[in-house]
Amino acid sequence: MTRAAPRLGLAGAVLLDALVVRSVLVAGLVLLAGKANWWLPRSIDRVLPRLNVEGSVEDEVHEPHPRRQPSPPVVASGEAGA
């Protein structure tokens, strides 16, 4: 038996795991479980902070933008004091 045979067997097993188990079986189980995928125990739910990623209308504070003052007109050097 050569040294390449166990390596090829291990490489095949890793490839099979990556393709079949991770992409097909896990995706199928997630589809079958539905909302149970997102179940969280109450003890952990009490400890975790409440984060609002998207925000809501009540959380937004609308501050008006300060009005920009118009800048003085640019005068060419030959026209000054005319």
C-alpha positions as CSV (number, residue, x, y, z in Angstrom):
1,M,0.0,0.0,0.0
2,T,1.4,3.3,-0.9
3,R,1.3,6.5,1.1
4,A,-1.0,8.2,-1.5
5,A,-3.9,5.8,-0.9
6,P,-4.8,7.0,2.7
7,R,-4.4,10.6,1.6
8,L,-6.7,10.1,-1.4
9,G,-9.2,8.4,0.9
10,L,-9.1,11.3,3.3
11,A,-9.4,13.9,0.5
12,G,-12.4,12.0,-0.8
13,A,-14.1,11.9,2.6
14,V,-13.6,15.6,3.1
15,L,-14.9,16.4,-0.3
16,L,-17.9,14.1,0.3
17,D,-18.6,15.8,3.6
18,A,-18.3,19.3,2.2
19,L,-20.5,18.6,-0.8
20,V,-23.2,16.2,0.4
21,V,-23.5,16.7,4.1
22,R,-23.0,20.5,4.3
23,S,-24.9,21.6,1.1
24,V,-27.6,19.0,0.8
25,L,-28.4,17.5,4.2
26,V,-28.0,20.6,6.3
27,A,-30.0,22.7,3.8
28,G,-32.7,20.1,3.8
29,L,-32.9,20.0,7.6
30,V,-33.0,23.7,7.8
31,L,-35.9,23.7,5.4
32,L,-37.8,21.0,7.3
33,A,-37.2,22.6,10.7
34,G,-38.6,26.0,9.7
35,K,-39.0,28.4,12.6
36,A,-37.4,25.9,15.0
37,N,-34.0,26.9,13.6
38,W,-34.3,30.2,15.3
39,W,-35.5,28.9,18.7
40,L,-33.5,30.5,21.6
41,P,-33.7,29.2,25.2
42,R,-35.1,31.8,27.7
43,S,-32.1,31.8,29.9
44,I,-29.9,32.9,27.0
45,D,-32.6,35.3,25.7
46,R,-32.5,37.1,29.1
47,V,-28.8,37.6,29.0
48,L,-28.4,38.8,25.4
49,P,-28.9,42.5,24.7
50,R,-31.8,43.7,22.5
51,L,-30.4,45.0,19.3
52,N,-32.4,46.8,16.7
53,V,-30.5,46.6,13.5
54,E,-33.0,48.1,11.1
55,G,-34.4,50.7,13.5
56,S,-37.9,51.9,13.8
57,V,-39.7,55.2,13.3
58,E,-39.8,55.8,17.1
59,D,-36.1,55.4,17.4
60,E,-35.2,57.9,14.7
61,V,-34.4,61.5,15.7
62,H,-34.7,63.9,12.9
63,E,-32.5,67.0,13.4
64,P,-32.8,69.7,10.8
65,H,-29.7,70.3,8.9
66,P,-28.3,73.8,9.5
67,R,-28.9,76.2,6.7
68,R,-25.8,77.1,4.8
69,Q,-25.1,80.7,4.6
70,P,-24.6,82.0,1.1
71,S,-20.9,82.6,0.3
72,P,-19.9,86.1,-0.8
73,P,-19.6,86.6,-4.5
74,V,-16.2,86.1,-6.0
75,V,-14.8,89.3,-7.5
76,A,-12.0,89.4,-10.0
77,S,-9.0,91.4,-8.9
78,G,-9.5,94.1,-11.6
79,E,-13.1,94.7,-10.7
80,A,-12.6,95.4,-7.0
81,G,-13.7,98.9,-5.8
82,A,-15.4,99.8,-9.1
